[in-house]
Amino acid sequence: MGIVSGIVVYVLLWWWVLFMLLPIKATPPDNPPSGHATSAPKNPFILYKFFASTIISGLLWILTYYIITNEIITLNLV
């Protein structure tokens, strides 16, 4: 895996993990102010989710790198 493909894989993993983490602890307020969406979370914990996404994506990237470099799964059709 080259440097560019490694970065691309990490960025894709980061976004996928972030989108999976977004619904966690996303509770709407009991009485939303007038003009606000009733489904908007009162505290989205976004920095926690960014940090968790970075750590989880790093671990998944290491696993992906290991699988690709040791040719556990290959896409050679010949």
KAKA-V764101 format. One record per residue. N is the residue number from 0. RES is the residue in three letters. SS is DSSP state (H for helix, E for strand, - for the rest). D_CENTER is the distance of its C-alpha to the mean C-alpha in Angstrom with 1 decimal. Layout:
BEGIN
N_RES_SS_D_CENTER / N_RES_SS_D_CENTER
END
This chain:
BEGIN
0_MET_-_20.7 / 1_GLY_-_21.6 / 2_ILE_H_20.0 / 3_VAL_H_18.9 / 4_SER_H_17.4 / 5_GLY_H_15.6 / 6_ILE_H_14.1 / 7_VAL_H_13.3 / 8_VAL_H_11.6 / 9_TYR_H_9.5 / 10_VAL_H_8.6 / 11_LEU_H_7.9 / 12_LEU_H_5.7 / 13_TRP_H_3.8 / 14_TRP_H_4.2 / 15_TRP_H_4.1 / 16_VAL_H_1.9 / 17_LEU_H_3.0 / 18_PHE_H_5.7 / 19_MET_H_6.3 / 20_LEU_H_6.8 / 21_LEU_-_8.9 / 22_PRO_-_11.9 / 23_ILE_-_12.4 / 24_LYS_-_15.5 / 25_ALA_-_16.0 / 26_THR_-_19.7 / 27_PRO_E_22.1 / 28_PRO_-_25.1 / 29_ASP_-_28.4 / 30_ASN_-_30.4 / 31_PRO_-_28.5 / 32_PRO_-_30.6 / 33_SER_-_32.4 / 34_GLY_-_30.6 / 35_HIS_-_27.0 / 36_ALA_-_24.9 / 37_THR_-_25.5 / 38_SER_-_22.0 / 39_ALA_-_20.4 / 40_PRO_E_19.1 / 41_LYS_-_21.5 / 42_ASN_-_19.0 / 43_PRO_-_15.3 / 44_PHE_-_14.3 / 45_ILE_H_12.1 / 46_LEU_H_12.7 / 47_TYR_H_12.0 / 48_LYS_H_8.5 / 49_PHE_H_8.0 / 50_PHE_H_9.8 / 51_ALA_H_8.2 / 52_SER_H_4.6 / 53_THR_H_7.2 / 54_ILE_H_9.2 / 55_ILE_H_7.4 / 56_SER_H_6.3 / 57_GLY_H_9.9 / 58_LEU_H_11.3 / 59_LEU_H_10.0 / 60_TRP_H_11.3 / 61_ILE_H_14.5 / 62_LEU_H_14.9 / 63_THR_H_14.6 / 64_TYR_H_17.0 / 65_TYR_H_19.3 / 66_ILE_H_19.5 / 67_ILE_H_20.2 / 68_THR_H_22.7 / 69_ASN_-_24.6 / 70_GLU_-_24.8 / 71_ILE_-_23.9 / 72_ILE_-_22.6 / 73_THR_-_24.3 / 74_LEU_-_24.8 / 75_ASN_-_28.4 / 76_LEU_-_30.5 / 77_VAL_-_33.8
END
